[in-house]
Structures are given as C-alpha cells and as structure tokens.
Amino acid sequence: MSSSAPVANPYDEVPYHSRCFIQTHPQRLGFIGRLFGMNPAPASKCRVLELGCASGGNLLPLAMRYPNSEFLGLDYAQVQVTAGLKQVEELGLKNLEIRQADLSVYDPAKDGKFDYIICHGVYSWVPPVVQKAIMSICGKALSPQGIAYISYNCYPGWKMREIIRDAMLYHAGTRPTAAERVQQARAIIQFTSEIAEADSAYGKILQAEVELLKQASDDYLLHEHLEEHNAPCYFKDFINRSLEAGLNYLGEAQVEEMIPHHLGQKVVEALNRVSGGNIIAIEQYLDFFRNRRFRRTLLVHKDVAAKVARNISPESVSRFHFSGAYRIEPGDVPVHEVKEQKFTDGENRNLASTQPFVKAMMHALNDRWPHSYTAKEWKAAAEAKLAGHPQQLVNSEALFNDVLIRGFANGLIHVVDEPVHLGKADAVLPMVTPLALARAKAGNREVSNQWHQTVNLNDLQVAICQLVDGTRDLKSIKAELVKKCLEGQFRLAKDNVPVTDKNTLELLLEQILPQALKELERLALLI
C-alpha cells in the first residue's frame, strides 16, 4: 500500500552517489527548446523540479549558480533527503527545497508549474505505477513552454544486458547484505566471462561488460543491475506513454544524437523514405541501427510539439553561444601551416584538420574556455589568429559554417542559449564557487563546476580552493599555503623530493601558484 511516509528501501541502505549531470542543465535544455522554435524560460530565472533528486547533487550547483531561480527536489529515500537538507542549510540556500515524497501519491498542484522537470536515473528503476506517476506529474506540472527530461534504459541495447542482469540476480539476489550482493554479482560475471568462448559473440559481449563493471562503483552496480525493478522499453513505447499524459517528443538532451551524420547521405535518405519523415519512426530505426541502450528524452506539451521545427542549420545554430576545451595533438604546430592537428574533448570526441582556419577556430574556443563566444566573436578570434596570413582566410565563411555544424553534430562544441562569463585567475581577490569552497574545506576532491561537470581536484588544488574565498590576494594565498605545507597539511615536491624549507616553498609557490589559479579558472570553478 502506497504511503507518503518513508519506508526502508535499497537507497536508504546504500545511498546512490549524488552528482551533477551536464545533460540536465536548464541552459542546455533551454537551448534545445529555442533551437526547435520554443520560448523556454532562461536558466537565470526559472523554476526547476527534480524527481528522484537523491541528496541534491544535481540541484545544489544550479541553485548556487542561479539565485533568482527556484528549485525543488523530491526523493523517496529519507537518508538521501536528510543528507541533502544538511548541505542546503550549510550553504545557506534559500532557493532550493529538498523533500521526501512518494511519487505515486504526490500531488503536483500544490507546488505550481515548473519550466524544467528533471528525472534522471529513476524511470526504468521503479514499478509501473511510479512510471505512470512520473509521466502524469510532468504533464500536470510543466509550464506551457516547459521541458521535461527523462532518462531511461531502452531496447534493443538492453536485450543482451538483461541476460547479464538475470545471471547476477540469480546468483546474488538472495544474499543478505548489499555488499555481498555486489561481490557475488561481480564474481559470477567474471567467472562466466572466463569460461565463455573468447571468440564467440557472447564471450566478447561478456568480456566488454566485465570491463565496464570493473570500473563501476558498488552503488552503481547495485542500483543499476541488482534492483528489483529495471524495466527497459522501446523508444516508441515510451513516447506512447507520454502521449497518455498529454506530452510528446521534443528531442534528446544530447541533441547531437538525433543527427545521423555518421550513416552517410544514402542511409539518411532511405531512413526518411521508410519512416515517412516521422520523427518517432526515425528515432526508433536509429535505435535499431545503433543497438541503443540508454536515452535522455525531452518531452513537451502536445500542442507545443506539434509546432516544433527541428531545423538544424548554420543560420539556426549561429545565434547561440559556444565554448569548448580540448587536448590538442601535436601541440607545437603553427596554426597557419597546413599540417594536421587533432582536437579531443573530455569524452574523447575529436576533430582533426590540416586547414589553418579550422585549426584557428578550435584554438580560439580552447583559449576562451571556460567562457563562451557569440558566433561573431568566435569567427573574429579565429581570424585574428591568422593575421598576416590572409591567404588562409579564403573560404573562411564556408569553413566556419562547416565546423559549426560538424562540431555541433558530434557534440564537440558546447552550445547554450545564454552567454557564459566566469571568474578569472588574474582577479585581485580570486574566489571559487561557494560549493567548491565547502567541498574543499570538507576535504572532498570531487566538485561540481559551473558547466555542471564533475571535476576531481589534486592536493594542491584542494588546498588552494580552501583559501580562494574572495578575501585574499595572491600574496596572502601564497603565505597561507606555505603555512599549510610547514604544518604538514599537504606536501609540495620539487624533482619528486618533498620541500620542507620555508624559503624554497615560497620560491616554488611563486612559480606555480599563478598557473594553479589558471587551472582552477579552466576547471570553471572561479566566480
């Protein structure tokens, strides 16, 4: 029998690691809405509801970044809610509420309308009655131009994975503790992969899964594979469920996944013919072609979906704001020379080119990170890198449009609907975000940055973040770091030898502190 009172559940026994997800950022969702002809609320002044917010890891950085927006998080696990409320209080946030709730009986009418509704990592892992409630809440609580984000496991990709899940449940599902279930789940998959024929299709799939599970945390494995409920569905069926709640398809949170650029023009033309141009049919066929197993789908009201114009062109994309950070290889190639350079982002997506103007565009984005450009600013910055080489600017307009669409299509370029201007390392009194400051003071290396990404800090960066609170200049920060080193709170080394002499520490920090602050700027932690 459903009740709004908290009851024991696996998320109380082993809380799910709560973190931010860049795909759920209202700025990104708003961009997709605007790209497709909607008029969603800006991230800087909106209302956001998260269903299944855990301890608020996804909402906390948003609430701090956007003080004029309102955030509400609901979660069934009281342990997670209590942890989240503690952080809200410690950070003094007045625009974020985290509340324990049973979604199957939650009445959205009392909390009003929301511009963005987020439900990440919940839908596939709850019983059908809660899945239906999630759709109903989105349909009732979404503002007229609102966007709902729901992630879920999908077929056909989860067909084979279900065999692996079933094996783990059969072997480990009755163990009395979560730790034992996880241990035995890992053991059975490892054993099965070892005895399966290595060259068989099944053996290869098992080995790939084992490699993934080796890297997975215990809480992920427990809640992804060993939960009572894990119900993937086909995309077409998910959309049919949304229609019952008065919603319909807008697109994917990673909108680049909707662009089948890798399939070739002939395949795209055939796809359009067989689907009759129906976007739902196109997306379902793409899932079959890609063996897709996870989606991050965006839903809007039916009447809004009927007016959506999925027009992706240089003209439609160029009105937004752009940024990107890359590993550049080789790094010593002059931009104006016709020699190849490869630009790779943190997800290992890349673009390689010998074209000087293309390289100049990518260098300009990388130099600007974590701040954004308008299209006009970006093009001008690229042209400036080729000053003195006018011959390399021939066809620059066509090249700019080509990179704009290619970079957008493969997710290599961040595109958002509002400008992003963050703190600079050369500020007189540099300051990290309050969230980064709180995390660092607690000794936590994992921090959410202002691009809604999770970054991991080293010892020096943690020590600096503890001091960069807007009250100290470079000289004061250096003096405090020397003191921390001498007290043994952290260590600095030179040529792999720990430095313990005060004068040597001062000289070393004189050299490395400006660059360390620059790294914090590139990590998007300065305000």
N, C-alpha and C positions, 0 to 999 in steps of 0.2 A: 504493500500500500504506500503510495507516494506521500511524502511529508516534507514540509519546508524545514523541519528540524534536521540538523546534521546527524548522519549515521556513519558508522565505521565503513571505510572503503579503502581500496588499494592506494589511493592518492594520499590518504592520511598515514598509512603505514610507510610508504616510500614516496615522498613528495616528488613531483616531476620538476626537473630543473627549469626554473622560470627565467626566460631570457627574451630579448627583443628579436623581432623578425622584420627585416627591411621591407619585405613584400607587403606588409600590413600598414606601412606608414601612410597616414592620410594625405601627405603631399604626393606620394606616388599614386594612390588611388584617385586623388583629385585630378592629376594629370591625365590618367587614362579616361576618366569621365569627360574632361574637356576635349581631349583628342577626338572622342567619338561624338561630340556635339552636345554634351550635357553642360549644366552650370552648377557643379557641386560647390559646397562651402569650402573656403580656403582652410588649410590646416591651422592657420594662425587664429581663426575664430570659428570653431565648430564644436559639435557635441559627438562624442565617441562612446560606444558601448562595446565592451568585450565580453563574450560568452565563454566561460572557461578560462579565466584570466590567471589562474594559479596564484602566485604571490605577487603578481603585478609587474613581472619583469619586462613585459611589453608596453605597459601603460606608464610606468614611472618616468622613463626618459621623455616620453611625449608630453606628459603633464608638466615637467620641468621646462621643456623647450617652449611650450605654448601656454603661458599663464592665462591668456584670455579665452582659452578653450576649456570645455568641461569633459571629464572622463569618468565613466562608471564601469567597474569590473565586477562580474558575478562569477562565483565558483562554488562547487558543491562541497569541496574539501575544507573543513574548518581549519585544519592545520595550516593549509596554504593561505587562507584568508587572514588568519591571525598574524602570520609572518608578513604578509603584505601591509596590513594595518600598522604594524610596528614601523615599517620603513616609511610609510606615508607620514606618520607622526614625527619621526626623526628628521625628515626632510622638510617638515612644515608645509606640506602641500595642502592647499585649500580647494583645489580644482579637481581632485581625484578622490573618489569613494570606491572602496572595495567591500563587497558584501557577500555573505554566504547565501546561496539560493539554490533551490531545486528547480531547474529549468522547466520540468514537466508541469509545474503548477505556478510558475512565475507569471504575473500579470504585468505586461509592459505598459499598460495605460497609465500607471501611477508615476512613471518616470519620464513621460513625454516622448518626443520624437528625437531621433539621432541621425546625424548626417553620415556617419560611418558606423557600421556594425562589423565587428571582427570576431570570427570563430575559427581559431587556428588549432589544429591537432585535437579536435573534440568530436566532430560529426561522425566519423567512422567508428569511434570507440565507445559509443553509447547505444542503449537499446532503441528500437524503432520509435517508441513513444517519445523519447527525448529528441530524436532526429526530427520527428514531426513538429515538436515544440520549437526547435531551433528555427525551422522554416517559418512557422507561424509568428514567432517573435520578430523575425526580420521583416515579414510582410506588414505587421501591425506597427512596429516601432520606427521604421525607416521614414525619413523625411521625404517630401516629394521628389527632390533631386538627390536623394541619398544613395549610397553604395554599400552593399553588404559583401563581405569577404568570407568565404567558407572554404577551408581546405579539407581534403578527404582522400582516402585510398581509392584507386579506381582499377577497373579491368580494362584491357586484358592483362596488364603487367602484374597484377596481384594474383593471377591464377596459379602460376608456379610457386609464388611465395607462400601461398596458402598451404601447400604441401609441407613446406619447411615449418610454418607455424603449427600445423597439426602435429608434426613429429615432436616439436618442443613441448606442446601441451600434453601429448600422450605420455611423454617420458617424465616431465617435470611438473605438470599441473597440479598434482596432489601433494606436493611437498609442503610442509607446514609453514615455512617462512619464505619471504620474498628472496632472501639471499640464497637459499637452497634452490629455489626455482630457477633463478638466473644461472647459478653454477651448473645445474644439471641441463639446462637448455643449451648452454654453450658446449657442454660435453657431448650431448647427443648429435649436434650438428657437426662438431669436429670429427667425431667417430664415423658418422655417415659419409662425410666427405672423403675420409681416408680409405674407406672400403669401396666406394663407388668407382667405376671405371673412369680413370682420369681423362681419357679421350672421348668419353661419351658426352652427349649434350647434358644429361642430368648431372654428371660429375663436374662439368665445367660450371654449371649454374650453382651447384652446392659450394664449390670452391670460392666462387665470387661472393656468395652470401657469407661464408665463413670470414672472408677478408673484411667485409663490411662490419660484421658483428664483433670482430676483434677490436675495431676502433670505436664501437658504440659503447656508451656509458650503460651502467646497470639499470638506471632508471628508464632510459630509452628502451632497452630491450624488454624490460618488464612491462611497460605500458604500451609498447608497440606490438609485441608478439605474444605476450602471456596474459593479456587481459581477457576477461570473459567475452567481451564484445569487440570484434574487429570486423566490420561488415563493409567491404569494398562494394562499389557499384559501377555500372557503366555510366558514362557521362550523360547519355540520352535519358537514362532513368533518373539521374539527379535533377536534370532540367524539368522533367515531367513532375517531379515532386515540388519543385519551386513554383511551377505554374499553379498548382493547387493552393499555394499561399499568396497568389496574386503577384508573383515575381517572374522575371525572365532574364535571359542571359545578356550580360554586357560584354564580358571578355574575361581574360585571365590576368591575374595580378602581375605576372611576368608576361607582359603583353607581347614580347618578342616571340613567345612560344606559339602565338597564333599565326606567325609568318612562316610558311613552309619554304623558306628560301633555299634550303639545302636539298630539296627534292628535284629541283630543275623545272623549267617552264612547261615542258610537256606534261609532267606529272601534275603540276598545278592546274593546267587546262583540263586534263582528264578528270581531276578531282572536282572541279567546278561543274563539269558536264554531268557526272554521275550523281552529284548531290543536288543538282538543280539550283546551285547557288545558295542553298540553305545553310546558314552558319552552323546550326546544330549538327547537321549531317556531315559537314566538312570537318568539324572538330572531332566527331566520333570516328570518321575514317582515319584522321590523323592519329588518333589513339591506337587504332589497329596497326597502322604503319610503324608507329614508334614503340609499340608494346608499353604504352604509358601506364604507370602505376600510382601516380600522385598528381592531384590537381589543386590549384588555388583559384577558385572560380569567383567571379564578381557578378552579383545579381542586382537588378534594379526593378522598380515597379514596371508592370506590363506596359502601361501607356508610354513610359519613358523608353523602354526597349524598342517599341515599335518605331520610334523616331531616330534611333541610333544610326549614325553614319560612320561606318568603320573605314574611313578614308585615311590611309597612311601614305603620305607623300612628303617631299621636301617642304612644300608650302605649309602643310598642316602641322608638321613636326617642328619647323624652324621658329615658331612663335613661343617656344618654351625656353627652359634654362638647362644648361648642360655642364657636366663635370665628369671627371674620370681620373683614376690613379692606376699607374701601370709599372710593371717591370719591363725595362727596355733593354733589348739584347740585339747586337752588341751595343754597348753604351757610348762608344767613342767614335761613332760615325758622324761626320759633319752633316747637318741637315740638308745642305744644298747639294750634296753629292748623290749621284744615282747609285746608291748602294742600299742593300736591304737591311731594314730594322724590323724587329718583331715587338709588338706591344701586347703584354699579357696582364690581365686583371687578376684579382684575388680568387676568382672562380676558375682560373685557367682558360678563360676565353681569350682569343687573341686575334690580332690583325697584323699581317706582315706586308710591307710595301717597300719598293725602291723609289717611289715617286716623292720628290722633295716636298711638294706641298702637302701630300697626305701625311708624311712624317712630321711636318711642321704643325699640322692640326693636332696630332696626337701629343706631341711635345707640349704644345700650348695648354691642352687640357691637364696634362700631368703637372706642369709647372703651377697651374692655378689651384689645383686640389689643396684643401677640401672646399674651396669656394667655387661658385658657378659663373658661367658666362651666359650672356644672351648670344644668339646666333651671330649678330653683327659684331659683338665684341670678340667672339671666338675667331671669326674669319679674319678680323683685323690683327689679332695677336699672331695668327699663323702667317699672315703676310709680312708682319714685322720681322719674323724670324728669317725671312728670305730677302731682307733689304740688301741691296747690292747685287742681287741675282734675279733681275726682272724676267729673264727667260724662263725661270722656274715657276712664274705666276701665270703662264699661258694655260688657259682652260681651268683656272682656279675655281670658277663658279661651278662648273660641272663636277670637278673633283670634290668640292665641298659638299655638294648635294649627295654625291655617291657615298662618301664616308659617313655623312649624317644618317642616311638610311641603312647602310650596311652595319654601322656601329649600333644603331638602334635595334636592328633586326636580330643581332646576335647577343644583345644585352651588354655590349662592351662599354656603352656610353650611358651614364645616368641622365635621365630626363625627368624634370619635375616642373610643377606649374607655378612655383614661386622662387624668387632668387634666394640663393644661399650665401650669406656672408658671415663668416665665423670669426673668432678671435685670432689675433696674430701673435707670433712668437716674440716680435720686437716691441710689444706694448711695454710701457714704463712699469706698470704693475700687472703682469700677466695673471690670468685666472683660468682655472679649469672649471668645468661644469660642477655644480653642487653635488650631482650624483657621483661623478668621478672622484671628487674630494672625499665624500663619505665612504665610498668603496675603498679608496686608498688608505684612509685612516683606520679602516677595519682590517687592513692587510689583504684585501681582496684584489687579485690580479686581473680578474675579468670585469670589464667595464663596457657599458653601452655608450657609443659615441653619438654625435649629433646627426649622423647619417643613418642612425638606427641600425648600426652594425655592432657586433660584439668584438671587442679587441682585447688582447691579452698583453699585460704590461710586464716588463722585466723589473728587477730590483731597483735600479736607478730611477726608472720612470715612476714606480710606486712612491719612492722617497720624494721625488720632485712634486708629484701630484699632492702629497700631503702638505706641501708648503706653498704651492701656487694658488693662493686663495684671494688674490686681489689686494693684499696688504703689503706685499714685499716686492722690492725691485730686485734686479739681477744680483747686486752685491749682497743683499740680505739673504737671498735664497742660497747663494754660494756659501755664506758663513754658516747657515743652518745645516747645510749638507756636510760641511767639514765637521761640525759638531756631532752629527749623527754617525759619521764614519768613525770618529775617535771614540765614541761611546759603544761602537760595535753593533749599531742598529742595522747597518748594511755595509757591504765592502766594495771598494773600488780597487781595480788591479791595473798594473802597468806591466806590459810584457808578461802577463799571466802571473805576476807576483803581487800579492796584496799590498796596498800602500797604507802605511800607518803613521807616516811622518806628516805633521800639520802643514809645513811649507810645501811639501811635494803634493799633498792633497789640494791645496789652494791653486797651485800651478796647473794641476791636472784638470780641476773643475773649471778653471779659467778657459781652458781649451775646449772642453766637451759640453759645458752647460748650454751655450747658445744653440749648438746643434741638437742637444737633447730637447730643448724647448721647441725647436723647429719640428722635431719628430712628433711631439705632442700636438702641434698645430696640424700636421699631416694626418694624425690619428683622429682629427676632428674633435678634440677634447677641450680646446680653448674657446672662451667666450669673450 
